[in-house]
Amino acid sequence: MRSALNNRLVLHILSFLLIIEAVALFLSAALAAIYDFDQIDHFSLFKSNGGFWPLIMGASIAFFIGILGWHFTKSVNKSVSKKEGYLIVAFSWVVISFFGSLPFYFSGYFPSFTDAFFETISGFTTTGASILTDIESLPKGLLFWRSFTQWIGGMGIIVLSLAILPLLGIGGMQLFAAESPGPTFDKIHPKVKEIAKRLWGIYVLFTLLEVGLLMAGKMPFFDAICHSFATMATGGFSTQNDSIANYSSYIQYVVIFFMILAGTNFSLHFYLLNGKVKQVWKNEEFRFYLGIIFVATLIISLGLIYNLELNSEKAVRDSLFQVVSIATTTGFVTTDYLVWPSVFWLILFLLFFIGGSAGSTGGGVKVTRILLLIKNSLLELKRLVHPNAIIPVRLNAKPVPQNIVIVVISFFLIYISIFALGVVILAAMGLDFISAIGVSASSLGNIGPAFGSVGPIENYAHLPHIAKWFSSFLMLLGRLELFTILIIFSPTFWRK
Amino acid sequence: MRSALNNRLVLHILSFLLIIEAVALFLSAALAAIYDFDQIDHFSLFKSNGGFWPLIMGASIAFFIGILGWHFTKSVNKSVSKKEGYLIVAFSWVVISFFGSLPFYFSGYFPSFTDAFFETISGFTTTGASILTDIESLPKGLLFWRSFTQWIGGMGIIVLSLAILPLLGIGGMQLFAAESPGPTFDKIHPKVKEIAKRLWGIYVLFTLLEVGLLMAGKMPFFDAICHSFATMATGGFSTQNDSIANYSSYIQYVVIFFMILAGTNFSLHFYLLNGKVKQVWKNEEFRFYLGIIFVATLIISLGLIYNLELNSEKAVRDSLFQVVSIATTTGFVTTDYLVWPSVFWLILFLLFFIGGSAGSTGGGVKVTRILLLIKNSLLELKRLVHPNAIIPVRLNAKPVPQNIVIVVISFFLIYISIFALGVVILAAMGLDFISAIGVSASSLGNIGPAFGSVGPIENYAHLPHIAKWFSSFLMLLGRLELFTILIIFSPTFWRK
């Protein structure tokens, strides 16, 4: 490892991402020009009710600064070490969220910059927590950009979790790599490019498929594309105030299906599309993921039929939808689960701490890690009975090295500790106990809806500003697998 | 390991413990005869208001069955393997609690057998959760037995955690052994006897000291001895309806001091009494334990002065008392902490998951384990920066082997998982969310007071019967370091 940090390279790559973001913003502005044409006031940038001018302004600023940064760091030393990798990952989400929030801020639909930033980072981290009290009043251009942030975030996450983090060795991610990590980090560029091409193809394909199936259920094109963006990114932003609640049961089942796909490891989709069905079905994480969804849905739907006397199709659909929405960390809502008897939303709450599969767009701890933890815990009992035998944890029939087991368990521990500290800090900021629990778990797990005053039919608007910033920080921490952010705060990182 | 379980030996030892319990019950009856003399109805066993006859009956039954069991298993093969060790540990607390609850049941002061059993196992596990709504109405004999169960439980725990569990290799307890474990489990008998003699001496000494100091503060002899029993066992049963709240601040400080002693590793007391002050002060667990108490007290007392405008001596005393009471898992109460702003009782709630030091009478996860977890988590960041270096966790300057790190982290994980499942199960039994959280954490951590409807000035009387049984099970699990109980439910344990 070289001694000096290559700051220029970090800036170079961040500038590049900013230019990409500017292109996405111009695209949204184009859409605003089509949909909100009559709202565009051609003589005043700031008094317009539409999203066009704010988007154009945001795009221009991002583009200008991106080009400047790109130009001044052009003569860069291209060799990259792990340290630069961490910095790029950590800062890209922050920088992109900052510039992405400008159109929201300029538009006047958001009461403060804090709110605009919260909504944007909630989008890019694919969380889906919203401060909007009347989503439907927003011009289409802004709504599109809002959903688009999630889709872009999801793209970033797939590459991050299947190509970049395994090379950085974050939180046991080596285990879930799309490819076995190369010998050095320097070779990352071509590998990342190749994996990205392959997996983004699947991501785009599924998104288009969902758009088609939603439109077949008579959802308008605009809403179909926004909801598909939010589904495939496991984000959860809707264009409707009632999320998915007022759509037909056909549409709800379509969304359920694609949420499940989005919460699955994208490497498995790649195998499946190449006809390797056996490899998919044999994958322990995938089976466990489906098992969790099945068992939780079974318990809750039986409970709803018995306790609330719902008819059984509605009970199964409601519980399946909520279970899948939380398990995949999407956060769409079809019913207010807080009116269920507490034991049933407590089961949902347990799902807050599992999350999607590794290599999916889902957040949270990740199914593989939980599976590894459970397996190791059961083996501890076996190890007590046979103290002299060496009994390794096996995942997909391969023994997992002890140091990786420690990394994975530590990840979970740090996750839980940050959650608990988060609750205390949010309570100190004035949140009641249940809301503090909800915001901490939901932000860290990139889910969106929570409990108490931030329940599924509520929003984050009423939180104090400082709590919105803290919640944003938790989203970032959770989305970037904790270590990427924490390491920057550690003294050893900056030493030498 | 031999193939057949030596059931006779298990029964032999349980019978022996039963005889000891009978002696303790006769002692309580003698005390009842002195204190409750005028309440004893000499002609009716069942209509008496005193505790004498119920205690005599309970003692006789325990004695009779103990002697019978002892006699019929006399010709026992004395060689003991780990499996018998587990069974003896797991069943002794259950058997002793069952027979110990008979006097309560016979007395008529307890509404049902469930309640009598709950109170007794809460005593023997040194939890201190009570179903009594008017403690002061109980005859002195029964109150004495109630406190006595805690003191006996504490005696059992000291030997269990410093001599037996390390030999069984439970939850990383090897690390905290009073002696390095011998080569085989067969040699356990003389070693346990020697450690017990040494540590029980200290336990008795501290108890007598506290009795003296409490009486110096004008507490009557009977209450002084009951409170000292409950303090040294980190139990928390009081003879007063208001726990320690109505006593003088001198008495409260005395109780604080002895709670701190009771929550400290008893090996350290042994070192201290032998003049090895340096060894005590250098002990990392001890420093961390005091550090936690100091920091939590500082935050809460400043918060109380600022928020509730208490005078500073009262604020410091109240917060120190509650912090120490929870941190050591005693559960005495001087103030209703639920009226504090939620962030302050949330800090107390974090302490629910730390517990006393290893080798103390305190329950919970144990300070050393938490210390090891924190150290390992911080090292994970260092390991990411230096991926090729081998960086072991060090405790008291000694590197901790990887497999022990895994055991300790797994212990915490299983602890947290049982807590979370416990919340869901208690909610399914009809408890509200906050009470379910409280009962689960408090039972598992052997603390006593909790939150919601089982807050510090409430009691467990109103819980449904099934929740009382479940809470009893959690107390047992937590007290016996999880694995001792869980292993009995594992199929590998019974195989072959």
Interface residues (C-beta under 8 A of the other chain):
Chain A: K82 K83 L168 G169 I170 P341 S342 V343 L346 I347 L350 F353 L373 N376 S377 L378 E380 L381 K382 R383 L384 V385 H386 P387 Q402 N403 V405 I406 V407 I409 S410 F411 F412 L413 I414 I416 S417 A420 V423 V424 A427 A428 D432 F433 I434 A436 F483 L486 I487 S490 T492 F493
Chain B: K82 K83 L168 G169 I170 P341 S342 V343 L346 I347 L350 F353 L373 N376 S377 L378 E380 L381 K382 R383 L384 V385 H386 P387 Q402 N403 V405 I406 V407 I409 S410 F411 F412 L413 I414 I416 S417 A420 V423 V424 A427 A428 D432 F433 I434 A436 F483 L486 I487 S490 T492 F493
